[in-house]
Amino acid sequence: MGFIRANIIPLLEEHRDRPFSGRLLLLGQADVYFSQAQLIAMAHTARACLTRDVPIVPSHAKVLADKGYISGEALFGQLGFSEISVLDVSSFEGATIQFDLNSPEIPLDLAERFDVIIDHGTLEHVFHLPNALRNLFRMVRLGGRVVHSAPSGNFFDHGFYMFQPTLFLDYYTTNRWEVNAIKVAQFTPNQETEPAFFADYEPRLFEAVSYGKMDNKLYTTVCIVAKTEQSTWDAIPTQGVYSSMSGWASPAAAPGPPAAKSLRGMLSRFVR
């Protein structure tokens, strides 16, 4: 998926509220689909401050550099990171760390090494999801953050999976992570030139449109969580929409997140 309006705006808002710094791990090489001028405009929209005096290096991909788009190093250097690593199962796109997220164990030198891990469209290509989530838990430091940007609709055959926001909310809530933000973004295949819409996710928010009424747009979920002293990776969640129902869960079952009290509307912000 790379970095587009639909997932960079939530990152800029997170940086505004909880500024980034330290070591960043990207899951896959960072394809950035906007220019420096567009980044500045989006940062202004999000009221986020960018770090100055960062070299504005063109994209590693010629087709993107020819459009004037910036590199991942330029993007995340301006978001305050002092070290940027790229992890991939293959070295063909210049990954600095070659590792298969399907693996049940991580190399010792990756344990609690990173302040932030960003999954910008990788997890859907990893078959063994529990191993991948465990590996992210082990690689991020205590107090560090994990960011997911995952396809949620109209990405047919793009990967093994499409992820619903309830997966991230229920999994990270059950495993006692701090959930900073979960947003659903709607955009079009012409995402480089057309706007994106955003909604803050709440359980049952999309009930009115969940069966065949989501039109022909693309949807992605952006989830930002922080690892706490109580965080785990192996607690298996029950889907919150069911566990919140009276009489559904047994007394021993872990409670899911509460149902939303009100419908706030699907499209909360228009981004140019």
KAWO-V814982 format. One record per helix or strand. SS is the DSSP state (H for helix, E for strand). FROM is the first residue (numbers start at 1). TO is the last residue. If there is no record, write none. Layout:
BEGIN
SS FROM TO
SS FROM TO
END
This chain:
BEGIN
E 3 3
H 5 17
E 22 27
E 32 32
E 35 35
H 36 46
E 58 58
H 62 65
E 69 70
H 72 78
E 81 88
E 97 98
H 108 110
E 114 119
H 123 125
H 129 139
E 140 153
H 165 174
E 178 187
E 196 200
H 207 209
E 218 226
H 240 243
E 269 271
END
